[in-house]
Amino acid sequence: MKRLLLLFCMSWFSLGAAIAQPLPAGSEEGPRQLWQLLDYVAVDYGGAVDKGAVISEAEYAEMVDFTANAVTQARGLPPHASKDTVIAAAVSLQDAVSKKSDGAEVSRLAHQAEALLIAAYPIPVAPKTVPDLKQGAALFQAQCMSCHGSKGAGDGPLAANLDPPPIAFTDRERASSRSVMALYQVISQGVSGTSMPSFAALSDDDRWALAFFTGTLSHDDEMRNRGEKLWKDNAAARNQFADLSAVTTLTEVAAAARIGAEDARDLTAYLRSHPEAAFEAGNTGRLALSRTRLNESLSAVRQGDKQAATRLALSAYLDGFEPLEPSLGARNKALLTEVENGMLGYRSAIANGTLAEAEAAAQKLDYLFADVEKELGGDAASPLTTFLGSLTILLREGLEALLIVVGIMAFLKKAKRPDVLRYVHAGWVVALLAGGLTWAVATYFVTISGASREVTEGLSSLFAALVLLSVGLWMHQKSAAGRWQDYLKEKLSSAMSKRSAWALFGLSFIAVYREVFETVLFYSALAADGNGNALLAGLGVGVALLAVLAWVMLKTSARMPIGKFFSISSILIAILAVILAGKGVAGLQEAGWVGATPIAAPRIDLLGMYPTAETVIAQVVVLLIAVLGFVLNTYKGRQAQPAR
């Protein structure tokens, strides 16, 4: 078992490296600075050159210097398959500046280089929750007004003494070339050689709120009102801002090339003032992708191409719907369950059913997608809903891990080996830290695909089930033999070596880590509704309840006779192995690694029970192994006992 645990830990981190390859520590700074240089050129080049003639020697010299630095920064980026493309884009921009090319062409080349950079070296381009513009306005008055003025016109009380003077955010020409992300980067990094400091001490949410508010200062209410009408009535214009990332990265100039200058200005004015509209549109876009892939899959079924139909059905789930699961699960768990069952049913109809059955399953999914659209497109959850969601998520995800970790701790207390407890505590603490790190990597550096997430959860569940089954059978064997006291006295002291202690660390880590990432995803979804106090209250109450439960379990086990304790513990561990076997197979089914054959059975997530033949078979196999093992242990134990 020790070798198995060590092998799993090595495989786990290898899998994590394969799924997500973040930039090396400290190397994110290079892409950030390069992006800022490119954006600065895109916005300010027009003030240096006009119609091929230099109109400001100082600003033109700055543009030449910035583009030269951009090329140097690009060449110093970490290795990547697209690095040469980014370098080439930076060189093209430098050439255009040296030739005093038209401002529109330089801006186009700069934004093109930005897009290539972000694609190759992901950095945060949008907030994870809807920005609070009221908070942004308050921050602007507190932090920015003295230099930029109360309305952002660059006429604050300190402006006259600053060189260069502060930017006028009301300047329409420059504002049209400036993205919200550019404002966010400047707020976060500051501007070298100017009086603009870094506001990195502000929280990420506050910096995004400040960036969005600042981005509204060049617009008026008439523009916003026209933009709102466009957003509601013009689908073609709306498609240019498919989600919040598009709002933060797209400039008016770039949007104008596709939908016209006035529409681009008005839509930008509306969406920067009402980012919640784009946030909801992102959810709708995911469902639109699911519907598109579903229709393509159905067409493949009609043409007799089951392989393509299955691939497209998986894409409908993993690429379209799966990213919405945390948000939907936090609001309506029952609807989420219906959609997941519907997806499995549709894939089963492709593999084993008729065309009519596949069409019926697809129609059912389309109705469910409409329900999801209404659920996610409605008002934000109430504080009470957020509190209850926060509480139930933590209890649901934390209970299994708690049972395993507390069981190990009780075992060590019974064995009188408190010195090994620190390895168990280290295991769950490291798991919490690793879960947070995984969330940070997935949030700020790379996108962990739905398939990778499901595969990781599925494999870790199956591995944990295997380990727990082995431990349960071993504990029952010792309990059935009636020799626990002798075993603990004579064997455990020498057997509990450093390797065994690290094995317990590994089991504690596995038990906790597999729950942490999914919990964080659900909490991120709840945080989007803005009920921060209710979210934290649910978290606090959940932690308190889990702590009380752990205390009760430890106290109960301390009073229990040692033989009875290990007998009950072995049964409980075997039950957990059965539960995890079902969850593991279900995860692999959602990733498309294992087929799904629906059956008439209840779905109980807490018990790992799902209405498919494959999950039931897996649980039955584990249950049979446990029962047969227990029967055999009992028989051997009786045979070994001396006759009276």
C-alpha positions in Angstrom: 0.0 0.0 0.0 2.9 2.4 0.8 4.4 1.9 -2.7 0.9 2.4 -4.2 0.5 5.7 -2.4 3.9 7.0 -3.4 3.2 6.0 -7.0 -0.1 7.8 -6.9 1.5 11.0 -5.6 4.0 10.9 -8.4 1.4 10.2 -11.0 -0.9 12.9 -9.6 1.6 15.7 -9.9 2.6 14.4 -13.4 -1.0 14.6 -14.4 -1.3 18.1 -13.0 1.7 19.1 -15.0 0.2 17.7 -18.1 -3.2 19.4 -17.6 -1.9 22.8 -16.7 1.5 24.2 -17.4 1.7 27.6 -15.8 4.4 30.1 -16.4 7.5 29.5 -14.2 7.5 31.3 -10.9 8.1 35.0 -11.4 7.9 34.8 -15.3 4.4 36.2 -15.5 5.9 39.7 -15.1 7.5 39.6 -18.6 4.2 39.0 -20.5 2.5 41.6 -18.3 5.1 44.3 -19.1 5.1 43.4 -22.7 1.4 43.7 -23.0 1.5 47.1 -21.3 4.2 48.3 -23.7 2.1 47.2 -26.7 -1.1 48.8 -25.4 0.7 52.0 -24.6 1.9 52.2 -28.2 -1.6 51.4 -29.6 -3.2 54.2 -27.6 -0.5 57.0 -27.7 1.1 56.6 -31.1 -1.5 59.0 -32.6 -0.1 61.8 -30.5 3.3 61.3 -31.9 2.7 60.9 -35.7 0.1 62.2 -38.0 -0.1 61.4 -41.7 3.5 60.2 -41.8 4.9 63.3 -40.1 6.2 63.5 -36.5 4.1 66.0 -34.6 5.8 65.5 -31.2 9.5 64.6 -31.2 9.4 63.6 -27.5 6.4 61.3 -27.9 7.8 59.8 -31.1 11.1 59.0 -29.4 9.1 57.4 -26.6 7.3 55.2 -29.2 10.6 54.2 -30.8 11.9 53.3 -27.4 8.8 51.4 -26.3 8.7 49.2 -29.5 12.4 48.4 -29.2 11.8 47.4 -25.6 8.8 45.3 -26.7 11.0 43.4 -29.1 13.5 42.8 -26.4 10.8 41.7 -24.0 9.3 39.3 -26.6 12.7 37.7 -27.1 13.0 37.2 -23.4 9.7 35.4 -23.0 9.7 31.8 -21.6 9.8 29.0 -24.3 6.6 28.4 -26.1 5.5 27.1 -29.4 4.1 30.5 -30.4 7.0 32.6 -29.0 8.4 33.2 -32.5 5.1 34.4 -33.7 4.9 36.9 -30.8 8.4 38.1 -31.6 7.5 38.6 -35.3 4.5 40.6 -34.4 6.6 42.9 -32.1 9.2 43.3 -34.9 6.4 44.2 -37.4 5.1 46.9 -34.9 8.6 48.3 -34.5 9.1 48.5 -38.3 5.7 50.3 -38.6 6.8 52.9 -36.0 10.2 53.4 -37.6 8.5 54.0 -40.9 6.1 56.5 -39.3 3.1 54.5 -40.5 -0.5 55.6 -40.1 -1.9 55.5 -36.6 -4.6 53.1 -37.4 -2.1 50.6 -38.8 0.2 50.9 -35.8 -2.8 50.4 -33.5 -3.9 47.3 -35.4 -0.4 45.8 -35.3 -0.1 46.5 -31.6 -3.5 44.9 -30.8 -2.7 42.0 -33.0 0.5 41.4 -31.0 -1.4 41.7 -27.8 -3.8 39.0 -28.9 -1.0 36.6 -29.9 0.8 37.3 -26.5 -2.3 36.5 -24.4 -3.0 33.4 -26.4 0.5 32.1 -25.8 1.1 33.4 -22.3 -2.3 33.7 -20.5 -2.7 36.5 -18.0 -5.9 37.6 -16.3 -8.0 39.5 -18.9 -11.3 39.8 -17.1 -12.6 39.7 -13.5 -14.2 36.5 -12.2 -17.2 38.3 -10.8 -19.2 41.2 -11.9 -17.3 44.5 -11.0 -19.0 46.8 -8.5 -19.0 50.2 -10.2 -20.2 52.0 -7.1 -17.1 50.8 -5.3 -15.0 51.8 -8.4 -16.5 55.4 -8.2 -15.7 55.6 -4.5 -12.1 54.4 -5.1 -11.6 56.9 -7.9 -12.6 59.8 -5.7 -10.4 58.6 -2.9 -7.3 57.6 -4.9 -7.4 59.3 -8.3 -9.3 62.6 -8.1 -6.4 64.7 -6.8 -4.5 64.2 -10.0 -7.1 63.3 -12.6 -10.0 65.5 -11.4 -13.4 64.5 -10.0 -14.7 63.8 -13.6 -11.4 62.4 -14.9 -10.6 65.4 -17.1 -6.9 65.5 -15.9 -7.5 68.7 -14.0 -7.1 67.7 -10.4 -5.6 70.0 -7.7 -2.2 68.4 -8.2 -2.2 68.2 -12.0 -0.5 71.5 -12.7 2.7 70.4 -10.8 3.0 67.0 -12.6 5.2 66.3 -15.6 4.0 64.6 -17.7 0.5 65.8 -16.9 -2.1 63.2 -15.8 -4.2 61.5 -18.4 -7.6 63.0 -19.2 -9.9 60.0 -19.3 -12.5 62.2 -20.9 -10.4 62.5 -24.1 -12.6 60.6 -26.6 -9.9 60.0 -29.2 -7.5 58.3 -26.8 -10.2 56.6 -24.8 -11.5 54.9 -28.0 -8.1 53.0 -28.3 -7.9 52.1 -24.6 -9.3 48.8 -23.2 -10.5 48.2 -19.7 -7.8 45.6 -19.4 -5.2 48.3 -20.2 -6.6 50.5 -17.4 -6.5 47.5 -15.1 -2.8 46.8 -15.9 -1.9 50.5 -15.4 -3.7 50.5 -12.0 -1.9 47.3 -11.0 1.6 48.1 -12.4 1.8 51.9 -12.4 3.6 53.8 -15.2 7.4 54.1 -15.0 8.7 57.6 -15.4 5.4 59.3 -14.4 3.6 60.1 -11.2 1.2 57.2 -11.7 1.9 54.8 -8.9 1.0 51.1 -8.7 -2.2 50.3 -6.8 -1.3 46.6 -6.4 -2.2 46.9 -2.7 -5.8 47.1 -3.6 -7.7 43.8 -4.0 -8.1 42.3 -7.5 -11.8 43.0 -7.3 -11.2 46.7 -6.4 -8.7 47.2 -9.2 -11.2 45.8 -11.8 -14.0 47.9 -10.3 -11.7 51.0 -10.6 -10.7 50.1 -14.1 -14.3 49.7 -15.2 -15.4 52.9 -13.7 -12.5 54.8 -15.2 -13.5 53.3 -18.6 -16.9 55.0 -18.3 -15.6 58.6 -18.0 -15.4 59.3 -21.8 -19.1 58.3 -22.3 -22.4 60.1 -21.4 -25.9 58.9 -20.6 -27.1 59.3 -24.2 -24.5 56.9 -25.4 -25.3 54.4 -22.7 -29.0 54.5 -23.5 -28.4 54.0 -27.2 -26.0 51.2 -26.3 -28.7 49.5 -24.1 -31.1 49.5 -27.0 -28.5 48.1 -29.4 -27.7 45.3 -26.9 -31.3 44.3 -26.7 -32.2 44.6 -30.4 -29.1 44.0 -32.5 -27.9 40.4 -32.3 -25.0 41.1 -34.7 -23.7 43.9 -32.6 -24.2 41.9 -29.4 -22.2 39.0 -30.8 -19.1 41.3 -30.7 -19.2 41.3 -26.9 -19.9 37.6 -26.2 -18.7 37.7 -22.6 -17.0 39.8 -20.0 -13.5 39.0 -21.5 -14.6 40.7 -24.7 -15.7 43.8 -22.9 -12.4 44.1 -21.1 -10.1 43.5 -24.1 -12.0 45.0 -27.0 -11.4 48.7 -27.7 -13.9 50.9 -29.4 -11.6 51.2 -32.4 -11.4 47.4 -32.8 -15.1 47.0 -32.5 -15.7 49.9 -34.9 -14.0 48.0 -37.7 -16.8 45.4 -37.4 -20.0 47.2 -36.4 -19.3 50.9 -37.1 -17.9 53.6 -35.0 -21.2 54.9 -33.4 -22.5 51.4 -32.5 -19.1 50.5 -31.1 -19.0 53.6 -29.0 -22.5 53.2 -27.7 -22.2 49.5 -26.9 -18.9 50.1 -25.1 -20.5 52.9 -23.1 -23.4 50.6 -22.0 -21.4 47.5 -21.2 -18.7 49.2 -19.3 -21.5 50.7 -17.1 -23.4 47.4 -17.0 -20.9 44.6 -17.1 -23.5 42.2 -15.6 -25.1 42.1 -19.1 -22.0 40.7 -20.7 -21.4 38.3 -17.7 -24.9 36.8 -18.3 -24.3 36.7 -22.0 -21.2 34.6 -21.4 -23.4 32.0 -19.8 -25.9 32.1 -22.7 -23.0 31.7 -25.1 -22.0 28.5 -23.4 -25.5 27.1 -23.8 -25.5 28.3 -27.5 -22.3 26.3 -28.0 -23.9 23.2 -26.3 -27.0 23.5 -28.6 -24.8 23.9 -31.7 -22.7 20.8 -30.8 -25.8 18.9 -30.0 -27.4 19.7 -33.4 -24.1 18.7 -35.1 -24.0 15.5 -33.2 -27.6 14.7 -34.1 -26.8 15.3 -37.8 -23.9 12.9 -37.5 -26.3 10.3 -36.0 -28.6 10.7 -38.9 -25.7 10.1 -41.3 -24.7 6.9 -39.4 -21.4 8.3 -38.0 -21.6 7.3 -34.4 -18.0 8.1 -33.7 -18.4 11.8 -34.8 -21.7 12.0 -33.0 -20.2 10.8 -29.7 -17.3 13.3 -30.1 -19.6 16.2 -30.7 -21.9 15.1 -27.8 -18.9 15.2 -25.5 -18.0 18.7 -26.8 -21.6 19.8 -26.1 -21.1 18.9 -22.5 -17.4 19.6 -21.8 -16.9 22.7 -23.9 -20.4 24.2 -23.6 -22.2 23.1 -20.5 -19.5 21.9 -18.1 -18.1 25.4 -17.3 -21.6 26.4 -16.1 -21.9 23.6 -13.6 -20.5 25.5 -10.6 -22.9 28.4 -11.1 -25.9 26.2 -11.8 -25.1 23.8 -9.0 -25.0 26.7 -6.5 -28.4 27.8 -7.6 -30.3 24.7 -8.7 -28.6 21.4 -7.9 -31.7 19.4 -9.1 -31.6 21.0 -12.6 -27.8 20.3 -12.8 -28.5 16.7 -12.1 -31.2 16.5 -14.8 -28.8 17.9 -17.4 -26.0 15.6 -16.4 -28.4 12.6 -16.6 -29.7 13.9 -19.9 -26.2 14.2 -21.4 -25.4 10.6 -20.4 -28.7 9.4 -21.7 -28.1 11.1 -25.1 -24.6 9.5 -25.4 -26.1 6.2 -24.5 -28.8 6.6 -27.2 -26.0 7.3 -29.8 -24.1 4.1 -28.8 -27.0 1.7 -28.2 -30.3 3.2 -29.2 -32.2 4.1 -32.3 -32.3 7.4 -34.2 -35.7 8.1 -32.7 -34.3 7.6 -29.2 -31.4 9.9 -29.9 -33.7 12.6 -31.2 -35.9 12.3 -28.2 -32.9 12.6 -25.8 -31.7 15.6 -27.7 -35.1 17.3 -27.6 -35.2 16.7 -23.8 -31.8 18.3 -23.5 -32.9 21.3 -25.5 -35.8 21.9 -23.0 -33.4 21.5 -20.1 -31.0 24.1 -21.6 -34.0 26.5 -21.8 -34.5 26.0 -18.0 -30.8 26.5 -17.4 -31.0 29.8 -19.4 -33.8 31.0 -17.2 -32.0 30.0 -14.0 -28.7 31.7 -14.8 -30.2 34.6 -16.6 -32.4 35.7 -13.7 -31.6 37.9 -10.7 -28.6 37.1 -8.5 -29.2 34.7 -5.7 -30.5 36.1 -2.4 -28.2 36.2 0.6 -30.1 33.3 2.2 -29.7 31.2 -1.0 -26.0 32.0 -1.0 -25.6 31.2 2.7 -27.4 27.8 2.3 -25.5 27.0 -0.9 -22.2 27.8 0.8 -23.1 25.7 3.8 -24.3 22.6 1.9 -21.5 22.6 -0.6 -18.9 22.6 2.2 -20.7 19.9 4.2 -21.3 17.8 1.1 -17.7 18.0 -0.2 -16.0 17.9 3.2 -17.8 15.0 4.8 -16.0 12.2 3.0 -12.6 13.7 3.5 -13.4 14.3 7.2 -14.4 10.6 7.8 -11.1 9.4 6.3 -8.8 11.8 8.0 -10.6 11.5 11.4 -10.5 7.7 11.0 -6.7 7.8 10.5 -6.3 10.1 13.6 -8.4 7.8 15.7 -6.4 4.8 14.6 -3.1 6.5 15.6 -4.6 7.5 19.0 -5.6 3.9 19.6 -2.1 2.8 18.6 -0.6 5.4 21.0 1.4 7.0 18.2 0.7 10.7 18.5 4.1 11.4 17.0 2.8 10.3 13.6 -0.2 12.6 13.8 1.8 15.4 12.4 2.1 13.6 9.1 -1.7 13.3 8.9 -2.2 16.9 9.7 0.5 17.9 7.2 -1.3 15.8 4.6 -4.6 17.7 4.8 -2.9 21.1 5.3 -0.8 20.6 2.1 -4.0 19.4 0.3 -5.7 22.6 1.2 -2.8 24.6 0.0 -2.4 22.5 -3.2 -6.2 23.0 -3.9 -5.8 26.7 -3.6 -2.8 26.7 -5.9 -4.6 24.6 -8.4 -7.5 27.0 -8.4 -5.1 30.0 -8.8 -3.4 28.2 -11.7 -6.8 27.5 -13.4 -8.0 31.0 -12.7 -5.0 33.2 -13.6 -2.7 31.2 -15.8 -4.3 28.4 -17.8 -7.7 27.0 -18.4 -8.1 23.5 -17.1 -10.5 21.8 -19.6 -13.6 20.1 -18.4 -12.3 16.8 -19.7 -9.1 17.1 -17.7 -11.0 18.0 -14.6 -13.4 15.1 -14.9 -10.6 12.6 -15.6 -8.5 13.9 -12.7 -11.5 13.6 -10.3 -12.4 10.2 -11.7 -9.0 8.6 -11.4 -8.3 10.1 -8.0 -11.7 8.7 -6.7 -10.9 5.2 -8.1 -7.4 5.2 -6.6 -8.7 6.4 -3.2 -11.4 3.6 -3.4 -8.6 1.0 -4.1 -6.5 2.2 -1.2 -9.5 2.4 1.2 -10.6 -1.1 0.2 -7.2 -2.5 1.0 -7.0 -0.7 4.3 -10.5 -1.8 5.3 -9.8 -5.5 4.6 -6.5 -5.2 6.5 -8.2 -3.7 9.5 -11.0 -6.2 9.5 -8.5 -9.1 9.3 -6.7 -7.9 12.4 -10.1 -7.3 14.2 -11.4 -10.7 13.2 -8.3 -12.4 14.5 -8.9 -10.8 18.0 -5.3 -10.0 18.3 -5.3 -6.2 18.2 -3.7 -5.7 21.6 -0.8 -8.0 20.8 -0.5 -6.5 17.3 -0.3 -3.0 18.6 2.2 -3.8 21.2 4.5 -6.1 19.3 4.2 -5.0 15.6 3.0 -1.5 15.2 5.9 0.2 17.0 8.4 -1.2 14.6 6.1 -1.2 11.6 5.3 2.5 11.9 8.4 3.6 10.2 9.0 6.9 8.3 7.8 5.2 5.1 4.5 4.3 6.8 4.1 7.7 8.2 4.6 9.2 4.8 2.0 6.7 3.4 -0.5 8.1 5.9 0.5 11.6 4.8 -0.3 10.5 1.2 -3.7 9.1 2.2 -4.7 12.2 4.1 -3.6 14.3 1.1 -5.6 12.3 -1.4 -8.7 12.3 0.7 -8.8 16.1 1.1 -7.3 17.3 -2.2 -9.9 15.5 -4.4 -12.6 17.6 -2.7 -10.9 21.0 -2.5 -10.8 22.0 -6.1 -14.5 21.3 -6.8 -15.4 23.1 -3.6 -13.4 26.2 -4.7 -15.1 26.2 -8.1 -18.6 26.2 -6.5 -17.6 29.0 -4.2 -16.3 31.0 -7.1 -19.7 30.6 -8.7 -21.5 31.7 -5.6 -19.2 34.7 -5.2 -20.4 36.0 -8.6 -23.7 36.9 -7.0 -22.0 39.4 -4.8 -23.3 38.2 -1.4 -19.9 38.0 0.2 -21.0 38.2 3.8 -23.5 35.4 3.3 -20.9 33.3 1.5 -18.4 33.7 4.4 -21.1 33.0 6.9 -22.0 29.8 5.2 -18.4 28.9 5.1 -17.9 29.6 8.8 -20.9 27.7 9.9 -19.9 24.7 7.7 -16.4 24.7 9.1 -17.8 24.9 12.6 -20.2 21.9 12.0 -17.4 19.8 10.5 -15.2 20.6 13.5 -17.9 19.6 15.9 -18.5 16.4 13.9 -14.8 15.6 14.0 -14.7 16.2 17.8 -17.6 13.9 18.4 -16.1 11.2 16.2 -12.8 11.4 18.0 -14.4 11.3 21.5 -16.7 8.4 20.5 -13.8 6.4 19.2 -11.7 7.0 22.3 -14.4 5.4 24.5 -14.9 2.5 22.2 -13.2 -0.9 22.9 -10.3 -1.3 20.5 -11.6 -4.5 18.8 -15.0 -2.9 18.2 -13.4 0.3 17.0 -11.4 -1.4 14.3 -14.3 -3.6 13.3 -16.7 -0.6 12.8 -13.9 1.4 11.2 -13.2 -1.3 8.6 -16.9 -1.5 7.6 -17.1 2.3 7.3 -13.9 2.5 5.2 -15.3 -0.3 2.9 -18.5 1.8 2.5 -16.4 4.8 1.5 -14.6 2.7 -1.0 -17.9 1.7 -2.6 -19.0 5.4 -2.7 -15.7 6.5 -4.3 -15.9 3.7 -6.9 -19.2 5.0 -8.1 -18.0 8.6 -8.2 -14.8 7.6 -10.0 -16.6 5.8 -12.8 -19.1 8.7 -13.1 -16.3 11.2 -13.6 -14.7 9.1 -16.3 -18.2 8.8 -18.0 -18.5 12.5 -18.1 -15.1 12.8 -19.7 -16.0 10.2 -22.3 -13.5 7.6 -21.1 -16.2 5.1 -20.0 -19.5 4.4 -21.8 -22.9 5.1 -20.1 -25.9 2.8 -20.1 -28.8 4.3 -18.3 -30.9 2.2 -15.9 -33.9 2.7 -13.7 -32.1 3.6 -10.5 -32.0 6.6 -8.1 -29.2 9.2 -8.3 -27.8 9.9 -4.9 -24.5 11.9 -5.2 -23.7 11.6 -1.5 -23.6 7.8 -1.8 -21.9 7.8 -5.3 -25.0 6.2 -6.8 -25.8 7.1 -10.4 -28.4 5.6 -12.8 -26.0 3.9 -15.1 -25.1 0.2 -15.4 -21.3 1.0 -15.3 -21.4 2.9 -12.0 -23.6 0.3 -10.4 -21.4 -2.6 -11.6 -18.3 -0.9 -10.2 -19.9 -0.4 -6.8 -21.2 -4.0 -6.7 -17.7 -5.3 -7.6 -16.1 -3.3 -4.8 -18.9 -4.3 -2.4 -18.5 -8.0 -3.2 -14.8 -7.9 -2.7 -15.3 -6.2 0.7 -18.0 -8.7 1.8 -16.0 -11.8 0.6 -12.9 -10.4 2.3 -14.8 -9.8 5.5 -16.3 -13.3 5.4 -12.9 -14.9 4.8 -11.3 -12.9 7.5 -14.0 -13.9 10.0 -13.6 -17.6 9.0 -9.8 -17.5 9.4 -10.1 -15.7 12.7 -12.3 -18.4 14.1 -10.0 -21.1 12.8 -7.1 -19.4 14.5 -8.7 -19.1 17.9 -7.8 -22.0 20.3 -10.6 -24.5 21.2 -12.1 -24.1 24.7 
